[in-house]
């Protein structure tokens, strides 16, 4: 995990120094399935209750992961959901996926050493984008738990699913990887049933699972290029540049941070961190579609536009 942080942090720092006036332009070719790392089996608990209130007997058994869980994840659809999330965030302009797909073969050949990365940069430049985001499906799993409801003849079916995508962001002018982001989608549903028999995963389950993954990837991509920050301040009230689209919630608490001098790796001469000063703590008071209002509780605050917000949880009731 520490290694991952080292990959992501330089991107954040570079973005902060640019002060871009326009959304980042990005191309997102269709996601691919390069290596699937998933368990061959999952554990299912079988329950049996003879009469209401009686002792329940159960046994654990391993079953093969159904291939249907993969068939329901259509990679072009997952890619389009991610693109929709990026566009909806207001932080990015995204080229049409059909045009972005032409980059995929070029990038794969470049990674195999048969094509110089400058060619990738040239192709990306022709599309007018600054970044290319490459997604790889690395994990997909589903498990089912059948759980009897005490003092009834009803059995609840609990379905859990998880999918993961590794996202690499390439900088078009240089062709180098500037961020490697692990995205995860996970949901759980409880369904009342009268039978213990197996049934296929509902179509809406896989769709919602992909929605969760795409949202997580969108937030991580935004964090890498555009950290959550203050945009205006008046007394003890400030506005920040994320809202309902990023699932900001009323009552959440954030530290407000100002970054100072950069810290450089003596070996690579790369900026790996910044000296940070915590200015205040703020609580989200109102949430709008693309912004939120936060309050400091102080009439005079040192907070100013450009300061960064970092989550610390939710305020106590």
C-alpha positions, 0 to 999 in steps of 0.5 A: 500500500505504501508503494501505491501511495508513492505512485499517486502522490506525485500526480496530486502535487503536479496537478496543484501546481498547474492551476488549470482553468479548464477540466482535464481532457481524458481518453478512456479506451474500453476496459480489458481483462488481462489477468483475472485473480479470483478464488476458484471457490467460495464458502456457502452456509446451508441452514436447516430449521425444523420448527420455529424457535428450534435449534438451527443446524447448518453446514459449510461447503465450498462451491465453484464460483459461477461463470455467470458473474463474469458474463454479466460484467460487460467491459464496454458497458463498464467503461461507458458507466465510468465515462458517464461518471467522469463527465457528470463530475464536471472535472473532465472532458472525455473523448468519444470511446470509439475514438479512444479505443484506437489508442489501445493497440498502440499502447499495448504494443508500446508496452511490449517494446515494439513501439516508442511511447512517443507514438502513443503521445502523438496519437493522444495528442491527435485526439486533443487529450492530456491523459489516457485512462486504462482500466483492467478488470482484476477480480470478480466474485460473488457469494450467497448466504442463506440465513433463517429468520428466528421464529419464522419459516422464512429464509433470508438470502444474502447476496454479496458481490465485488469487482475490482479494476486497476486504472492506470493514467498515462500522461499524453505528452510524455507517455509515462504512467502518472497514477495507478489507482485500485478501484473497487465496487462492493454491494450486499443485498438481503432478499426474503425467500421461502426456499434454499434453492440457488438462483441466478444473480438478478440483472440489477445486482450486476448493474449496481455493482458496476455503478459502485465500481465506476463511482469509486474510480471516478472519485479516485481519478478526481483525487489524483488530478483535482483534490477536494478544495475550498473555492470561496470563504466568507467569515466562518463559512466556505464553499468547496468544489464537491457535492452530491455527485461525489456523495458528500454528506451533510455532517461530514467533518474535514480537516482543511490543509495548506501545503507548503514546501515540497519534499524531494526524494534525494535519489529520484529528485521527485516530489514525494510529499509536501509540508502540510499545515492543518488550519481548521476543521469544518463540518458540511452544512449543506450539499448541492449537486457540485458543491457543498457549504462548510462551516468552521464554527469560528467568525474569523478563519485562516482558510482561503480559496485553494486550501485542501479538504481531507476527510476525518469522518462524521460529526457526533450527533 
